[in-house]
Amino acid sequence: MKILIKNGRLIDPASGLDRIGDLAIANGRIVALGEPTEFAADRVIDATGLIVAPGLVDLAARLREPGHEHEGMLESELAAAAAGGVTSLVCPPDTEPVLDEPGLVEMLKFRARKLSRCRLFPLGALTKNLSGDSLTEMAELTEAGCIGFSQAESPIRDTLVLQRALMYAATYGYTVWLRPQDAWLSGGVAASGAVATRLGLSGVPVMAETVALHTIFELMRSTGARVHLCRISSAAGVELVRAAKREGLAVTADVSINSLHLTDVDIGYFNPALRLTPPVRQGRDRDALRAGLADGTLDALVSDHMPVGADEKNVPFAEATPGATGLELLLSLALRWARDQGLSELDALRAVTAGPVSVLGHSLGSLSASAGRLVQGGVADVCVFDANAHWAVTPEALSSQGKHTPFAFETSGFELPARVRATVVAGHIAFEAQPGSAA
C-alpha cells in the first residue's frame, strides 16, 4: 500500500528534524519527506495538527507467551503495542518454557511476523532455564534471532558463572542485559524506607542495586563485555552509571515509566497495582532518575510492560504478583516527563526512539540505519499522535489483557497527555484510532 501522511509536524530526534510536511510510504519504506512529487497514494492520512514521529522502540515488554496465555498473548499484547505507537519491542526470556532453545525463539518470531503488528526482538536466556548454573548456547540463539542475553528477574548468585558469561559474550560481541539486583538483598516487596516500615512490608534496600552494580562494573573491567542495565531505580544507581560512563565502560541503561513517575508514597493503602519490580522508591530517587534520563546518563525509557491476571493482583500487597501493563502508556508518560522537566517533544521522543536504538546498535542488522528514525529510504515505522489530547486511563479500554496499572484514573486521579491516532509498521497500518474516539 502507498500511504501519504499529509501536513503533519515531522519530528525525528536522531536528526533533529522538526518541521511541517508530508511523509510518503511505498513498499514498506519512506520514499519522501516533505512534498512528494507524482506520488499516487492508495491511502491518505490527514495529520494536520498532529505529530508524525518514528515508531516507538520499547526495550522491556513481556508478552506472556508462551506459558502465561491467560495473562497475555501475542495477539493482545502486540495489539497493545500498536495502539501505543510502539513498532519495535524487546522481550525478556522468562517465558515458560524459558527462551533457551533456538526452536522456541524461532517460533516466537514467526508468530510475531504473521501478526504484522510490531517488530519483535527476543532476548535469549543467559543461563539454561535461567538457573544461573550453566551457560546457554549463545551462538545458536543469536542465529535464531536473539539480540542479546538476559537473566530477566533471576539474578546469578555465583559470581564466577557471571564472569564466564561476560567473558564468552565479550569474545563474540554479544550484549548482556542485566537488572542489577543482589540475590540476597532483593527479597523484599517494597522499597526500604519509612513507608515500607509503616506498612509493615519487607524492604528492598538501595544497596541491593548498588552492590550488584559494583560487581557488574568490576567484571566489565576484567572482561571487556558490553552490558545493558535494565530499569535502574535509585539515585545512587544513576550516579554509579554516570561514573561508569565517564570511565569509558561499554554500558547503557534504561529506566521504567513506573520509577520515573511514582514513589513509594503512591502505595497508599496497600494498592497492589504498585507491587512492582524494581519497587518504586523515594522522591529523591525519582528526581535523580528524571534528571539522569534528561542528561543522557540513562539511555532509554521503557514501559516495563508485564500483564498480570486479576487473580494475581486481587490479593494482599505482599502476595501480589509484581508487574503492570505499560505499552499503551509509554508515549504519554514520556511526554509527561518531558513537560515536567521543561523539555520539548523532541526530547521526549528521543527517550523512546533514538535512545533505545543506540542501545540495540548492530544487533538490529539492516534495520540499524533507520529504525527509530524518519529517513528517506528507511523503514516505514511511524507513529502519528495528537500531543494536545488528554485521556483518562480506564483499564477496560486497554488492548492488553493486563488491566492493572498504577496510572488508572480511578486511583491516580490524573489524565495523561497525547493519544496515538495511527501506527504504521513496515508500511502496513497496524493501528488506527476510530473516528470520534475519546481525546
LOMIBA-113527 format. One line per 2 residues: number of its first residue (from 1); their letters; for each residue x, y, z of C-alpha. Coordinates in steps of 0.05 Angstrom, whole numbers, plus 5000, padded with zeros to 4 digits. Example, Ala and Ser with C-alpha at 12.3 -4.5 7.8 and 13.67 -1.06 7.14 Angstrom:
2
1> AS> 5246,4910,5156  5273,4979,5143 .
This chain:
439
1> MK> 5000,5000,5000  5023,5070,4983 .
3> IL> 5008,5116,5042  5013,5192,5044 .
5> IK> 5013,5225,5113  4997,5298,5099 .
7> NG> 5010,5363,5136  5039,5333,5199 .
9> RL> 5093,5360,5244  5151,5314,5227 .
11> ID> 5197,5301,5287  5259,5258,5283 .
13> PA> 5303,5262,5346  5361,5226,5312 .
15> SG> 5370,5281,5260  5338,5339,5297 .
17> LD> 5283,5345,5244  5223,5385,5267 .
19> RI> 5180,5417,5213  5112,5414,5180 .
21> GD> 5109,5369,5118  5085,5306,5085 .
23> LA> 5112,5235,5090  5104,5185,5033 .
25> IA> 5108,5110,5043  5114,5055,4990 .
27> NG> 5138,4983,4992  5148,4987,5067 .
29> RI> 5197,5046,5061  5195,5121,5069 .
31> VA> 5203,5147,4998  5196,5221,5012 .
33> LG> 5198,5272,5068  5167,5338,5050 .
35> EP> 5123,5345,4989  5130,5283,4945 .
37> TE> 5121,5293,4870  5080,5247,4827 .
39> FA> 5060,5202,4885  4994,5167,4875 .
41> AD> 4973,5146,4945  4926,5088,4959 .
43> RV> 4912,5118,5026  4918,5189,5053 .
45> ID> 4922,5204,5127  4909,5276,5146 .
47> AT> 4958,5293,5201  4941,5367,5207 .
49> GL> 4954,5387,5279  4986,5320,5294 .
51> IV> 5058,5298,5305  5088,5247,5257 .
53> AP> 5146,5212,5292  5187,5148,5286 .
55> GL> 5153,5087,5316  5170,5078,5389 .
57> VD> 5222,5026,5410  5209,4992,5477 .
59> LA> 5267,4954,5509  5225,4917,5562 .
61> AR> 5158,4885,5548  5135,4817,5569 .
63> LR> 5084,4786,5523  5067,4727,5569 .
65> EP> 5071,4676,5513  5089,4620,5516 .
67> GH> 5067,4597,5585  5022,4652,5613 .
69> EH> 4969,4658,5558  4915,4672,5610 .
71> EG> 4952,4737,5626  4971,4757,5555 .
73> ML> 4981,4731,5485  5020,4755,5425 .
75> ES> 4955,4777,5393  4932,4821,5451 .
77> EL> 5000,4848,5472  5024,4865,5402 .
79> AA> 4957,4899,5390  4971,4939,5454 .
81> AA> 5040,4957,5426  5010,4983,5362 .
83> AG> 4956,5022,5400  5013,5055,5439 .
85> GV> 5053,5073,5378  5106,5021,5393 .
87> TS> 5133,4990,5329  5192,4951,5358 .
89> LV> 5200,4917,5425  5248,4873,5463 .
91> CP> 5220,4815,5504  5258,4782,5562 .
93> PD> 5269,4706,5562  5229,4689,5625 .
95> TE> 5172,4654,5589  5150,4582,5603 .
97> PV> 5189,4548,5575  5248,4595,5581 .
99> LD> 5277,4622,5515  5339,4580,5520 .
101> EP> 5329,4538,5457  5333,4563,5385 .
103> GL> 5267,4530,5365  5228,4569,5417 .
105> VE> 5258,4635,5393  5244,4619,5320 .
107> ML> 5172,4601,5337  5161,4666,5375 .
109> KF> 5190,4709,5319  5149,4671,5266 .
111> RA> 5084,4683,5304  5100,4757,5312 .
113> RK> 5116,4765,5238  5050,4735,5218 .
115> LS> 5012,4784,5262  5047,4845,5229 .
117> RC> 5032,4889,5289  5102,4902,5317 .
119> RL> 5174,4881,5306  5196,4831,5360 .
121> FP> 5268,4826,5385  5276,4769,5436 .
123> LG> 5330,4764,5489  5358,4695,5498 .
125> AL> 5369,4665,5567  5440,4676,5593 .
127> TK> 5438,4611,5631  5398,4548,5619 .
129> NL> 5328,4554,5647  5353,4619,5680 .
131> SG> 5381,4575,5735  5446,4613,5740 .
133> DS> 5487,4549,5734  5508,4534,5662 .
135> LT> 5511,4579,5601  5465,4572,5542 .
137> EM> 5488,4562,5470  5492,4637,5456 .
139> AE> 5516,4629,5384  5457,4585,5365 .
141> LT> 5407,4631,5400  5437,4690,5362 .
143> EA> 5428,4654,5296  5355,4642,5316 .
145> GC> 5344,4716,5325  5364,4736,5396 .
147> IG> 5393,4806,5401  5425,4796,5469 .
149> FS> 5424,4754,5532  5390,4764,5599 .
151> QA> 5373,4733,5665  5308,4773,5669 .
153> ES> 5288,4773,5743  5333,4715,5762 .
155> PI> 5400,4742,5788  5461,4698,5782 .
157> RD> 5483,4681,5852  5551,4652,5831 .
159> TL> 5596,4709,5810  5643,4660,5775 .
161> VL> 5586,4640,5728  5571,4713,5713 .
163> QR> 5645,4725,5699  5646,4667,5650 .
165> AL> 5583,4692,5616  5612,4761,5607 .
167> MY> 5677,4732,5581  5641,4690,5529 .
169> AA> 5596,4748,5509  5655,4795,5501 .
171> TY> 5691,4744,5457  5634,4743,5407 .
173> GY> 5610,4814,5413  5544,4798,5447 .
175> TV> 5509,4846,5495  5489,4821,5564 .
177> WL> 5426,4852,5593  5425,4852,5669 .
179> RP> 5379,4882,5721  5425,4900,5778 .
181> QD> 5398,4864,5839  5437,4827,5892 .
183> AW> 5406,4758,5901  5409,4761,5977 .
185> LS> 5387,4833,5988  5329,4838,5939 .
187> GG> 5278,4793,5971  5231,4846,5997 .
189> VA> 5166,4872,5967  5173,4948,5974 .
191> AS> 5230,4999,5975  5263,5003,6043 .
193> GA> 5243,5067,6079  5192,5100,6123 .
195> VA> 5132,5078,6081  5151,5005,6080 .
197> TR> 5165,5006,6155  5098,5040,6170 .
199> LG> 5060,4990,6127  5098,4930,6155 .
201> LS> 5125,4910,6087  5192,4876,6077 .
203> GV> 5241,4924,6045  5290,4923,5986 .
205> PV> 5347,4970,6004  5383,5014,5953 .
207> MA> 5446,4973,5964  5411,4913,5931 .
209> ET> 5422,4954,5867  5488,4986,5883 .
211> VA> 5523,4923,5907  5503,4889,5842 .
213> LH> 5526,4949,5801  5595,4949,5833 .
215> TI> 5602,4874,5818  5579,4883,5746 .
217> FE> 5626,4941,5733  5686,4904,5763 .
219> LM> 5671,4844,5718  5664,4890,5658 .
221> RS> 5732,4919,5672  5764,4850,5672 .
223> TG> 5726,4820,5613  5713,4879,5567 .
225> AR> 5640,4858,5560  5584,4904,5537 .
227> VH> 5526,4908,5587  5458,4940,5585 .
229> LC> 5430,4954,5654  5355,4945,5658 .
231> RI> 5310,4990,5700  5356,5030,5745 .
233> SS> 5314,5051,5805  5356,5094,5852 .
235> AA> 5394,5159,5856  5456,5121,5878 .
237> GV> 5448,5075,5818  5444,5134,5770 .
239> EL> 5508,5163,5799  5545,5097,5791 .
241> VR> 5523,5091,5719  5545,5162,5706 .
243> AA> 5614,5147,5735  5620,5083,5694 .
245> KR> 5605,5120,5630  5656,5174,5647 .
247> EG> 5706,5117,5657  5691,5092,5587 .
249> LA> 5658,5025,5604  5613,4997,5549 .
251> VT> 5550,5006,5589  5480,5031,5573 .
253> AD> 5420,5036,5619  5345,5047,5620 .
255> VS> 5291,5067,5669  5218,5046,5673 .
257> IN> 5157,5091,5667  5139,5069,5738 .
259> SL> 5203,5091,5771  5204,5156,5731 .
261> HL> 5135,5179,5756  5118,5143,5821 .
263> TD> 5145,5140,5891  5134,5093,5950 .
265> VD> 5082,5141,5978  5037,5122,5920 .
267> IG> 5029,5052,5950  4977,5086,5994 .
269> YF> 4936,5034,6030  4970,4973,6001 .
271> NP> 4950,4985,5928  4971,4920,5892 .
273> AL> 4978,4958,5827  5041,4987,5859 .
275> RL> 5071,4918,5871  5127,4927,5821 .
277> TP> 5197,4902,5807  5240,4941,5819 .
279> PV> 5200,4975,5873  5187,5049,5866 .
281> RQ> 5230,5089,5914  5231,5156,5948 .
283> GR> 5222,5224,5915  5296,5239,5912 .
285> DR> 5307,5175,5873  5251,5193,5824 .
287> DA> 5281,5262,5815  5350,5233,5801 .
289> LR> 5322,5185,5751  5286,5241,5715 .
291> AG> 5350,5282,5712  5391,5222,5690 .
293> LA> 5345,5209,5632  5347,5282,5612 .
295> DG> 5424,5287,5613  5435,5221,5577 .
297> TL> 5462,5181,5635  5402,5136,5624 .
299> DA> 5394,5119,5551  5322,5099,5545 .
301> LV> 5253,5099,5577  5217,5032,5578 .
303> SD> 5146,5010,5591  5166,4951,5635 .
305> HM> 5102,4920,5608  5080,4858,5646 .
307> PV> 5007,4836,5641  4983,4806,5706 .
309> GA> 4917,4770,5715  4863,4793,5764 .
311> DE> 4873,4733,5810  4946,4750,5818 .
313> KN> 4932,4823,5836  4868,4819,5878 .
315> VP> 4906,4793,5938  4944,4826,5996 .
317> FA> 5001,4871,5972  5058,4826,5993 .
319> EA> 5026,4766,5958  5010,4802,5893 .
321> TP> 5049,4784,5830  5095,4843,5811 .
323> GA> 5080,4878,5746  5035,4927,5709 .
325> TG> 5012,4940,5638  5051,4995,5604 .
327> LE> 5056,4990,5528  4997,5036,5515 .
329> LL> 5023,5087,5566  5096,5094,5543 .
331> LS> 5086,5153,5496  5041,5192,5543 .
333> LA> 5088,5183,5603  5148,5202,5561 .
335> LR> 5114,5267,5543  5091,5279,5614 .
337> WA> 5163,5271,5639  5189,5320,5586 .
339> RD> 5137,5372,5604  5151,5364,5678 .
341> QG> 5225,5375,5663  5213,5434,5617 .
343> LS> 5237,5394,5556  5210,5391,5485 .
345> EL> 5170,5337,5448  5235,5322,5411 .
347> DA> 5270,5307,5477  5212,5262,5499 .
349> LR> 5213,5223,5434  5288,5214,5437 .
351> AV> 5280,5173,5501  5234,5124,5465 .
353> TA> 5263,5123,5395  5336,5143,5382 .
355> GP> 5357,5126,5453  5334,5054,5452 .
357> VS> 5361,5044,5381  5430,5066,5406 .
359> VL> 5426,5011,5458  5408,4958,5407 .
361> GH> 5462,4981,5358  5488,4930,5309 .
363> SL> 5442,4876,5336  5387,4907,5292 .
365> GS> 5425,4886,5230  5398,4920,5167 .
367> LS> 5349,4960,5209  5403,4995,5249 .
369> AS> 5409,5052,5200  5336,5072,5201 .
371> AG> 5299,5042,5260  5273,5095,5307 .
373> RL> 5284,5148,5253  5247,5184,5197 .
375> VQ> 5296,5178,5139  5285,5174,5065 .
377> GG> 5296,5103,5043  5289,5077,5114 .
379> VA> 5238,5030,5143  5167,5059,5148 .
381> DV> 5155,5050,5222  5115,5112,5241 .
383> CV> 5073,5137,5299  5021,5192,5287 .
385> FD> 4994,5223,5351  4958,5283,5379 .
387> AN> 5003,5316,5431  4947,5362,5454 .
389> AH> 4897,5308,5471  4887,5283,5542 .
391> WA> 4857,5218,5566  4838,5183,5630 .
393> VT> 4866,5113,5633  4809,5063,5643 .
395> PE> 4832,4991,5648  4774,4963,5608 .
397> AL> 4793,5006,5548  4864,4979,5545 .
399> SS> 4881,4930,5488  4927,4889,5533 .
401> QG> 4899,4830,5571  4934,4861,5631 .
403> KH> 4886,4912,5661  4926,4932,5722 .
405> TP> 4964,4998,5721  4982,5048,5775 .
407> FA> 4964,5103,5726  4890,5085,5723 .
409> FE> 4848,5148,5732  4806,5118,5787 .
411> TS> 4867,5110,5832  4916,5163,5806 .
413> GF> 4865,5218,5793  4903,5249,5735 .
415> EL> 4897,5248,5659  4954,5232,5612 .
417> PA> 4975,5273,5551  4975,5250,5478 .
419> RV> 4935,5199,5440  4961,5155,5384 .
421> RA> 4919,5164,5320  4956,5116,5274 .
423> TV> 5014,5067,5276  5050,5043,5214 .
425> VA> 5096,4982,5215  5137,4967,5153 .
427> GH> 5087,5006,5111  5027,4969,5140 .
429> IA> 4975,5006,5182  4979,4966,5246 .
431> FE> 4932,5011,5286  4885,5068,5271 .
433> AQ> 4841,5103,5321  4767,5100,5308 .
435> PG> 4735,5166,5286  4707,5202,5345 .
437> SA> 4749,5164,5396  4758,5200,5462 .
439> A> 4811,5254,5463 .
